[in-house]
């Protein structure tokens, strides 16, 4: 599932599944994990372009600031 990069959680998944990924992280993973949200904004990084690849191959990374409880 998520990997930790410094004090940010990073998730890489297909762009079309991002709504499910966000829901799973905020609703299920964070409450059950040993982490809590930090007071910073999350952001997304688009790894490829819809101009260059089919929609089914679009990849996105989500970075969510967390800290260990």
Secondary structure, DSSP 4 states (H G I P E B T S, - for coil): --EEETTEEEEEEEGGGHHHHHHIIIIIIHHHSSEEE-SS--EEEE-S-TTTS-GGG-EEEEEEEEEE-
